[in-house]
Amino acid sequence: MSMVRPVESRGKGPKRRDSRHIRAAPRAEGFGFQFTRRRPREVSSLRSTSRGYAEPVRSIDLRSDTVTRPSPGMREAMAKAEVGDDVYGEDPSVNRLQERVATLLGKQAALFFPSGTMANQAALRVHTRPGDVVIAAYEAHILRAEGGAAAALSGLQIETIGCDGIFTPDELRAALRPTDVHYAPTTLLAIENTHNSAAGRVFPSDLLGPVSSAAREAGLALHCDGARLWNAAVALGLPPAALAAPFDTVSVCLSKGLGAPVGSVVAGGQDVVERLRRIRKQLGGGMRQAGVLAAAGLYALDHQLARLADDHANARRPADGLRALGFEVGATPETNIVILRTVAAAALQRRARECGVLLGRPGADRLRAVTHLDVTGADVEEALVRLAPLVTLAG
Ligand SMILES: Cc1ncc(COP(=O)(O)O)c(C=O)c1O
């Protein structure tokens, strides 16, 4: 166990022995404590020991795969990155990353973005005009979790179809309206693969062809929100380019399962990428010496892509384990996201946090556990042990 200092008030810090006043020092410094008024992050609770020392319970953070921290190797790659002004197109690391992603996705070109949200929203805008309708799966991230940006920034209406992130060509056709002055024109189909709120569900590869053909027949452009396309490719054992092929644009994230601190990329044809460059600038996403960030993305692609299979295996374990304990868990996860259904989501999330397990709460009656680079198989086992006594709360 790491060395910890006794719980006591120091200087002008708060006097109460209350874990809310104790924050962990950065991870590299082990479990040292300092007093602040912020909520703890690394250390979620304290156990008193017979010697009066506070023993930290290390948090197992399963809220999202975005919580990973750059590894020492990644930090080194960032520190050594060659940089230039990317608004002038002169950052060699950014250019390398864009070429690399374009190749991986089988597209002519690609553009680096600061976030998945900006990447998606720029792509929606490039394919549409204000007042258009975009069709997407039920609970699509572009509708549910991007701050209303599609309406606010591009004047779009999003109509959702299907369930669990999936729909058929017939469901798509049924959502289309006749060309008539009463109806807003439907101009874009957006598929989210994997689908975040459907427990990381992979869009079935045998449906991709028929659905995209139906969209083309109706004259729609196609965008893929592939924040976790890497996970879909690993789960299916297919190259990412095979999953990207039907789409005009594909956004992918480097800051989720791949473990980079920042960054998304949109790939597509040369033309569309040039138009995206202007939209990115309009949205305030033109970055200067962004090579330090692109270097993290390149490192992630080199070192942290294949290991996504470990996250998938680590997600199956809590799904099975939680079900065995009596929690209501949906289907066994195809990738790295487990959804728990419970009427007591808020209380259970709070109690889990007190036990040092951080869970996400994507809905009033849902909790989420996401496996990632910074969670090992042993962490998952430990989380199950800590969660077991809470099953009576789940209702
Ligand atoms: C499917 C999906 N798309 C887009 C995003 C947005 O990414 P960012 O948080 O980088 O804006 C997320 C984030 O979790 C996501 O899950």
The ligand as a Gaussian input file, in Angstrom:
#p B3LYP/6-31G(d) Opt

LIG

0 1
 C      -20.926000       8.279000     -30.229000
 C      -20.293000       9.582000     -29.826000
 N      -20.160000      10.548000     -30.734000
 C      -19.592000      11.715000     -30.432000
 C      -19.105000      11.974000     -29.171000
 C      -18.544000      13.323000     -28.855000
 O      -17.198000      13.314000     -28.570000
 P      -16.525000      14.489000     -27.721000
 O      -16.830000      14.191000     -26.296000
 O      -15.074000      14.392000     -28.066000
 O      -17.124000      15.778000     -28.159000
 C      -19.222000      10.989000     -28.187000
 C      -18.714000      11.232000     -26.829000
 O      -18.820000      10.423000     -25.950000
 C      -19.835000       9.767000     -28.521000
 O      -19.992000       8.786000     -27.631000

